[in-house]
Amino acid sequence: MRLLEGIRARNFLVIGRVGMDLSPDPPGTRTRDATSMMVAMGGSSANIAAGLVKLGCRAALVTKVSDDAVGWYCLGQLDRYGIDRTHVQAIGGECRTSLAIYETRVDEHQSVIYRNNAADFQLGIADVEAIDYARHGALITAGTVFAAEPSRSAAFRAFELARAAGLPVIFDIDYRPYSWPSAEIAADVLSRAGAMADLIVGNDEEFGFMAGGLDKGLAKARALARSTAAMVVYKLGPDGAVTFCDDREIRTGIFRVDALKPTGAGDSFMAGLLAGLSEDRQVRDAVLRGSACAAIAVSRPGCAPAMPTTAELEDFLSTHPGPAPV
């Protein structure tokens, strides 16, 4: 299977945003009551890349940041995490790096994300055509990269170039309504991207959105696995996940933890899943490792900082009760 061969190279090209995250400190504090903030790297694609590097893989990010203090912070953080930023460009003008302010609390959790005139949406076709895809094993992106032009066309072009170079395409649907001009455009574009992907990961609401109704999401995931995708992971929140692969439907549960906040789970799941597959583990085991990474991420402050290293993941698996039955 081309998908697994590419993943086993353990060298990922990740397209999408990096940003700055601010969260009131200490954990549990509401934003309106904050007197100090924890600062960390964020952005779904950068988080996935950080999670992969922490788990022993290589990852290179493809994006743009603003040529200012926030953009410089992100560049420094990419270096700190060991993420290759050869294809990260700082740009001038009025575009700005994304900023997220979210609370480290579950009850009445509040997140505010500033994405107006985002620098990462300025990624262009020329930028992705300058990449040597043969140096990598697989391409990863999250749905946000498709939300605006010229980033949308650039991402589709990257999909074409990656496939031509023999790289599998890994797609996290990651639907964020605030980034899109309309739900209709989002459904069309995300469906087109899904049809080009070898591995698709999304939750029940995201697949349902693509299919035109929540009750149609499972059928949509199953249809993609039977037609264009080699593997589809249909996440069900507290009810675990259904993974479609090789004409099988694999049901897995989640690891119960005391969550500090809801953010970071999806990115950490993706990193854990891919790292597990890269180690030639069985699909069920890799999905469960992704679920364990998600559980660890929501039990710690931050997103990228909360993602586990290999040693931390192994310690969690050896000491934590097994996943909840499904």
C-alpha positions, -999 to 999 in steps of 0.1 A, spaced: 0 0 0 15 33 -11 0 50 20 19 29 45 51 29 25 52 67 25 44 70 62 71 45 71 97 69 57 90 89 89 96 122 70 65 144 66 58 175 46 31 195 64 12 224 48 -6 249 69 -5 275 96 17 282 125 5 307 151 9 321 185 -14 307 213 -22 327 245 -40 310 274 -48 325 308 -25 313 336 -29 295 359 -52 269 343 -88 273 350 -87 311 348 -112 328 325 -98 352 299 -118 381 313 -101 376 346 -66 370 333 -36 389 347 -10 367 330 -8 345 299 10 313 289 25 318 254 30 288 231 32 278 195 -1 269 179 -18 263 146 -31 229 135 -4 221 110 24 233 132 10 213 161 9 181 140 45 187 130 55 192 166 38 161 177 55 141 150 89 154 159 83 146 195 75 111 185 108 106 166 97 115 131 109 143 108 86 171 97 89 202 75 63 229 75 52 249 45 35 282 53 40 320 56 42 342 86 42 380 91 76 396 92 70 410 127 75 400 163 47 374 163 60 358 131 95 358 145 83 341 176 68 314 155 100 309 135 119 306 168 94 280 181 97 259 149 134 258 155 129 249 192 107 220 183 131 208 156 107 214 127 123 221 93 113 256 82 131 257 49 97 264 33 84 289 58 86 325 45 82 357 65 63 383 45 58 421 49 27 441 43 -6 440 62 -10 403 66 -6 389 101 2 356 117 -27 340 134 -33 345 171 -55 323 193 -66 330 228 -81 300 246 -89 290 281 -74 260 299 -108 249 312 -135 226 300 -166 242 316 -178 272 296 -145 270 276 -139 301 254 -116 303 224 -111 335 203 -90 332 171 -78 361 151 -76 351 114 -84 383 95 -60 388 66 -40 358 77 -4 355 65 -7 317 59 -34 323 34 -8 340 12 9 307 3 9 305 -35 13 280 -62 49 291 -69 57 283 -33 46 247 -35 61 242 -69 95 251 -55 94 220 -31 114 188 -38 87 163 -29 110 134 -35 128 143 -3 97 134 18 76 104 24 41 118 28 22 151 26 -1 163 54 -25 192 55 -55 203 75 -87 217 60 -81 253 71 -55 257 43 -83 254 17 -104 282 33 -91 311 12 -71 320 -19 -43 318 -29 -37 291 -3 -65 270 -16 -51 267 -51 -16 262 -37 -28 233 -15 -46 216 -44 -14 220 -66 6 205 -37 -17 175 -37 -11 170 -74 26 174 -71 28 151 -41 8 124 -59 29 127 -90 61 122 -69 45 91 -53 38 106 -19 5 97 -2 -17 126 8 -30 128 44 -59 151 50 -74 162 83 -108 178 75 -105 202 104 -135 223 94 -135 257 111 -166 278 100 -150 311 109 -123 307 82 -147 301 53 -167 326 32 -197 302 32 -207 267 43 -215 258 7 -180 267 -5 -165 248 24 -185 216 17 -176 217 -20 -138 224 -15 -134 200 14 -151 172 -6 -128 178 -35 -98 176 -12 -111 145 5 -115 128 -29 -77 134 -36 -65 120 -2 -52 86 7 -58 90 44 -87 111 57 -93 119 94 -123 138 107 -151 137 132 -187 128 127 -198 164 123 -171 171 97 -180 140 76 -216 149 81 -210 184 69 -193 171 37 -222 147 31 -249 172 36 -262 160 70 -249 146 103 -268 114 97 -250 108 64 -214 112 78 -207 76 85 -219 66 50 -197 93 36 -166 80 54 -174 44 43 -179 55 7 -145 73 6 -128 42 20 -144 21 -7 -135 44 -36 -106 68 -33 -90 66 2 -68 37 15 -78 46 51 -105 67 67 -107 75 104 -142 85 116 -139 101 151 -168 99 175 -155 120 204 -162 101 237 -175 71 217 -140 65 201 -135 60 164 -143 38 134 -114 32 111 -120 19 75 -91 1 60 -86 -30 38 -124 -36 37 -125 -37 75 -142 -15 100 -121 -13 132 -138 2 163 -117 16 191 -124 35 223 -108 64 240 -86 68 271 -104 85 300 -85 113 316 -93 144 336 -92 170 308 -79 205 315 -92 218 281 -107 205 249 -81 219 225 -52 201 209 -68 166 208 -72 163 171 -37 174 162 -21 151 188 -43 122 176 -30 127 140 6 128 152 2 97 173 -16 78 145 10 86 119 39 79 142 24 45 151 19 36 115 54 47 107 67 22 132 49 -6 112 23 -11 140 -11 -27 133 -38 -2 123 -58 -7 156 -26 -2 177 -17 30 158 -52 44 162 -51 37 199 -17 54 202 -33 84 185 -61 83 210 -36 81 239 -18 111 225 -51 130 223 -58 121 259 -24 134 271 -28 166 251 -61 176 267 -48 168 302 -20 194 299 -18 232 292 -10 243 257 -13 225 224 22 219 210 37 218 245 11 193 256 19 167 230 39 137 243 73 124 235 77 87 228 88 81 264 58 100 278 35 81 255 49 47 265 47 56 302 10 67 297 2 34 280 19 13 306 3 30 336 -31 41 323 -62 18 322 -70 6 287 -93 24 263 -130 26 271 -149 -3 255 -170 5 224 
